[in-house]
Amino acid sequence: MFRLNHIIGTCIFVTAFLLTISAHAGTYYVATTGSNGNPGTSTKPWRTIAYATAQMGAGDTTYVRGGTYYEGQIRFKRSGTSSAPIKFLRAPGESPIIEFADKASSKQVRFENLSGSRYPIGWITFEGFQVRNAYDGIKIYNGHDLTIRQNSIQNSKVQGILGNGTRILIDRNRINNNGSSDSYDHGIYMAGTAIIVTNNLIYGNRCHGIQVNGTLSYNASTHPGSEYARSANWVISNNTIAYNRCPGVVLWGNTPGVRAENNIFYENAITKGSTTAQGINFISQTGTGIVIRNNLAYATGSGGTKFLGTAAKEGTHYTQSGNTVNTVNPKFVNAPATLPSSPNFSLASGSPAIDKGLPLSLSSTKISYPGTTRPKGTTHDVGAYEYNSSTSQLLIAAPTSAQAN
């Protein structure tokens, strides 16, 4: 009888919890003409993004209308659930800009549990924003089941995206011109498991385009579980990684099971010597099962020209196949040997990246950077774009040279 009563009680609790989520889940709006004293409706929107993110809970969706929002710290404090995620989205057809007044250390879009950074936070989508002049563009503390999609993250003082977590999707973003240090500042600098990085444009960052941090040790007092610390089973696919001052990707420490497929590495390691890897570098690598295949790497020689670094052993740490290295220019619409003020990484007619990619099973690899479905030809293209003769412009305009300073 006790067991039956316990089961009934549990069912009642779960039902009540789900009803509470349903009752409180809502759709909200933010506009530059709004007020934080408003209820956040479409006709009476909130005024600031920081206020909106602080109000949101499981099942809530907020749409942000176009305009420039001058913000301090923006912090997501609560988690959604698998069935009731939190969604923070640009309003359809509009382009909201998050502009930080300065690059002080607190100025960032932050995912951090209300109870403290050691607790997990997840089931949140952040989609469709330009994030400019932050300290770190996006900072994640123990994130899980996060989606960072279709954002432009540029001119951050330190990292474009920084943090740790598990089951994080970073898809169809433009991450460029971030960082101040030639050694420590990157487009993406993350630790954790099952992190998926697909269809991004990652270029012009101060050091690496992507740094996979395999040196973080699990600590029960700071991490909810070991999967939030150890870096394993990443997927880095169909990205265009170019003009970064250091190698495009670095696998640092113990990074087992990383897959790098269908990427274009172009003119990276621009401040390094010609013997430096401009594609994928290794530092103190101890991981195994790393797979590197069907990437296109090209550099003219103004910086690094090698595809892979030497601090890992083929057949022990990694295998490679189908990579094209320094034999054919990828033929972008507008991407000469040095970074122009407005690069365009769309594939031009006759590009050797067209129909040369692997048909990957991940759902995110089936949609290219500007939203074009894959494949358009016989199979997937390599890089962030899927060739389409009628569309050759970036989804979000590239920054001018003035913006990139």
Long-range contacts (C-beta under 8 A, 24 or more apart in sequence): 21-57, 21-58, 21-59, 21-81, 21-84, 22-59, 22-84, 24-57, 24-58, 24-59, 24-60, 25-57, 25-58, 25-59, 25-60, 25-84, 26-59, 26-60, 26-61, 27-60, 27-61, 27-62, 27-63, 28-52, 28-55, 28-56, 28-60, 28-61, 28-62, 28-63, 29-62, 29-63, 29-64, 29-65, 29-91, 30-62, 30-63, 30-64, 30-65, 30-69, 30-96, 31-64, 31-65, 31-67, 32-65, 32-67, 32-68, 32-69, 49-74, 49-96, 49-98, 50-74, 50-75, 52-88, 53-77, 53-88, 56-86, 56-88, 57-86, 58-84, 58-85, 58-86, 58-123, 59-84, 59-85, 59-86, 60-86, 60-87, 61-86, 61-87, 61-88, 61-89, 62-87, 62-88, 62-89, 63-89, 63-90, 63-91, 63-92, 64-88, 64-89, 64-90, 64-91, 64-94, 64-96, 64-128, 64-129, 65-91, 65-94, 65-96, 66-90, 66-91, 66-94, 66-95, 66-96, 67-96, 67-97, 68-96, 68-97, 68-99, 69-96, 69-97, 69-98, 69-99, 70-99, 70-100, 70-101, 71-98, 71-99, 71-100, 71-101, 71-107, 72-100, 72-101, 72-106, 72-107, 73-106, 73-107, 73-108, 73-110, 74-98, 74-108, 74-109, 74-110, 75-110, 75-111, 75-112, 76-109, 76-110, 76-111, 76-112, 76-121, 76-124, 76-126, 77-112, 77-113, 77-114, 77-121, 78-113, 78-114, 78-121, 79-113, 79-120, 79-121, 79-122, 79-123, 79-124, 80-122, 80-123, 80-124, 81-123, 82-123, 82-145, 84-123, 85-123, 85-124, 85-125, 85-145, 86-123, 86-124, 86-125, 87-124, 87-125, 87-127, 88-124, 88-125, 88-126, 88-127, 89-125, 89-127, 89-128, 90-127, 90-128, 90-129, 95-128, 95-130, 95-396, 96-128, 96-129, 96-130, 97-129, 97-130, 97-132, 98-129, 98-130, 98-131, 98-132, 98-134, 99-132, 99-133, 100-132, 100-133, 100-134, 100-135, 102-133, 103-133, 103-134, 103-135, 103-156, 103-157, 104-135, 105-135, 106-135, 107-133, 107-134, 107-135, 108-134, 108-135, 108-136, 108-137, 108-138, 108-139, 108-156, 109-134, 109-137, 109-138, 109-139, 110-138, 110-139, 110-140, 110-141, 111-138, 111-139, 111-140, 111-141, 111-143, 111-146, 111-163, 112-139, 112-141, 113-141, 113-142, 117-141, 117-142, 117-222, 118-142, 118-221, 118-222, 118-223, 118-224, 119-224, 120-144, 120-165, 120-224, 120-228, 122-146, 122-165, 122-167, 125-149, 126-151, 127-151, 130-154, 130-396, 131-156, 132-403, 136-160, 136-161, 136-162, 137-161, 137-175, 137-178, 138-162, 138-163, 139-163, 140-164, 140-165, 140-168, 140-190, 142-223, 142-224, 142-228, 143-168, 143-192, 144-168, 144-228, 147-171, 148-173, 149-173, 150-395, 152-176, 152-396, 153-178, 154-178, 154-399, 154-403, 154-404, 155-399, 155-403, 155-404, 155-405, 157-185, 158-184, 158-185, 159-185, 159-186, 159-187, 159-188, 159-189, 160-186, 160-187, 160-188, 160-202, 160-205, 161-187, 161-188, 161-189, 161-190, 162-189, 162-190, 163-190, 163-191, 164-190, 164-191, 164-192, 164-213, 164-216, 164-223, 164-228, 164-229, 165-190, 165-192, 165-195, 165-228, 166-192, 166-193, 166-194, 166-195, 166-225, 166-227, 166-228, 167-193, 167-194, 167-195, 168-192, 168-194, 168-195, 168-196, 169-196, 169-198, 169-364, 170-195, 170-196, 170-197, 170-198, 170-200, 171-196, 171-197, 171-198, 171-199, 171-200, 171-364, 172-198, 172-199, 172-200, 172-367, 172-368, 172-369, 172-371, 172-384, 172-395, 173-200, 173-201, 174-200, 174-201, 174-394, 174-396, 174-398, 175-200, 175-201, 175-202, 175-203, 175-205, 175-209, 176-201, 176-202, 176-203, 176-204, 176-205, 176-398, 176-399, 176-404, 177-203, 177-204, 177-205, 177-399, 177-403, 177-404, 178-205, 178-206, 179-205, 179-206, 179-207, 180-206, 181-206, 181-207, 182-206, 182-207, 182-245, 182-246, 182-271, 183-207, 186-210, 186-211, 186-246, 187-244, 189-213, 190-231, 191-215, 191-216, 191-229, 191-230, 191-231, 192-227, 192-228, 192-229, 192-230, 192-231, 193-227, 193-228, 193-230, 193-231, 193-232, 193-233, 193-234, 194-227, 194-232, 194-233, 194-234, 195-231, 195-234, 195-235, 196-234, 196-235, 196-237, 196-362, 196-364, 197-234, 197-235, 197-236, 197-237, 197-239, 198-235, 198-236, 198-237, 198-238, 198-239, 198-362, 198-364, 198-365, 199-238, 199-239, 199-364, 199-365, 199-367, 199-368, 199-369, 199-384, 200-239, 200-240, 200-369, 200-384, 201-239, 201-240, 201-242, 201-345, 201-369, 201-384, 201-394, 202-239, 202-240, 202-241, 202-242, 202-244, 202-248, 203-240, 203-241, 203-242, 203-243, 203-244, 203-339, 203-343, 203-345, 204-242, 204-243, 204-244, 204-339, 204-404, 205-244, 205-245, 206-244, 206-245, 207-244, 207-245, 207-246, 208-244, 208-246, 208-247, 208-248, 208-249, 208-250, 208-281, 209-239, 209-241, 209-242, 209-244, 209-247, 209-248, 209-249, 209-268, 210-236, 210-239, 210-241, 210-248, 210-249, 210-250, 211-249, 211-250, 211-252, 212-249, 212-250, 212-251, 212-252, 212-255, 212-258, 213-252, 213-253, 214-251, 214-252, 214-253, 214-254, 214-255, 214-285, 214-286, 214-287, 215-252, 215-253, 215-254, 215-284, 230-254, 231-255, 231-258, 232-256, 232-257, 232-258, 232-287, 233-257, 233-258, 234-258, 234-259, 235-259, 235-261, 235-362, 236-260, 236-261, 236-263, 237-261, 237-262, 237-263, 237-360, 237-362, 237-365, 238-262, 238-263, 238-357, 238-360, 238-365, 238-368, 238-380, 238-382, 238-383, 238-384, 239-263, 239-264, 239-383, 239-384, 240-264, 240-266, 240-345, 240-369, 240-383, 240-384, 240-385, 241-265, 241-266, 241-268, 242-266, 242-267, 242-268, 242-335, 242-339, 242-343, 242-345, 243-267, 243-268, 243-270, 243-338, 243-339, 243-343, 244-268, 244-269, 244-270, 245-269, 245-270, 245-271, 245-272, 246-271, 246-272, 246-281, 247-272, 247-276, 247-277, 247-278, 247-279, 247-280, 247-281, 247-304, 247-309, 248-278, 248-279, 248-280, 249-279, 249-280, 249-281, 250-280, 250-281, 250-282, 250-283, 250-309, 251-280, 251-281, 251-282, 251-283, 251-285, 251-287, 251-290, 251-312, 252-282, 252-283, 252-284, 252-285, 253-283, 253-284, 253-285, 253-286, 253-287, 254-285, 254-286, 254-287, 255-285, 255-287, 255-290, 256-287, 256-288, 256-289, 256-290, 257-287, 257-289, 257-290, 258-287, 258-290, 258-291, 259-290, 259-291, 260-290, 260-291, 260-292, 260-293, 260-295, 261-291, 261-292, 261-293, 261-294, 261-295, 261-357, 261-358, 261-360, 262-294, 262-295, 262-357, 262-358, 262-360, 262-365, 262-380, 262-382, 262-383, 263-295, 263-296, 263-382, 263-383, 264-295, 264-296, 264-297, 264-298, 264-330, 264-345, 264-353, 264-382, 264-383, 264-384, 265-295, 265-296, 265-297, 265-298, 265-307, 266-297, 266-298, 266-299, 266-330, 266-332, 266-335, 267-298, 267-299, 267-300, 267-302, 267-303, 267-337, 267-338, 267-339, 268-299, 268-303, 268-304, 269-299, 269-303, 269-304, 270-302, 270-303, 270-304, 270-338, 271-303, 272-303, 272-304, 273-303, 273-304, 274-301, 274-303, 274-304, 274-305, 275-304, 275-305, 275-306, 276-303, 276-304, 276-305, 276-306, 276-309, 277-304, 277-306, 277-307, 277-308, 277-309, 277-310, 278-303, 278-304, 278-305, 278-306, 278-307, 279-306, 279-307, 279-308, 279-325, 280-307, 280-308, 280-309, 281-308, 281-309, 281-311, 282-308, 282-309, 282-310, 282-311, 282-312, 282-317, 283-309, 283-311, 284-311, 285-311, 285-312, 285-317, 286-317, 287-317, 288-316, 288-317, 290-317, 290-318, 290-319, 291-318, 291-319, 291-320, 292-318, 292-319, 292-320, 292-323, 293-319, 293-320, 293-321, 293-322, 293-323, 293-358, 294-321, 294-322, 294-323, 294-356, 294-357, 294-358, 294-382, 295-323, 295-324, 295-382, 296-323, 296-324, 296-328, 296-330, 296-352, 296-353, 296-356, 296-382, 296-383, 297-323, 297-324, 297-325, 297-326, 298-325, 298-326, 298-327, 298-328, 298-329, 298-330, 299-326, 300-337, 302-337, 302-338, 322-358, 324-352, 324-356, 328-352, 330-382, 330-383, 333-392, 341-398, 341-399, 341-400, 341-401, 341-404, 342-397, 342-398, 342-399, 342-400, 343-398, 344-392, 344-393, 344-394, 344-398, 345-383, 345-384, 345-385, 345-394, 346-385, 346-387, 346-391, 346-392, 346-393, 346-394, 347-381, 347-383, 347-385, 347-387, 348-392, 349-387, 349-389, 351-381, 351-387, 353-381, 353-382, 353-383, 353-387, 354-381, 354-387, 355-379, 355-380, 355-381, 356-381, 356-382, 357-381, 357-382, 369-395, 370-394, 370-395, 371-395
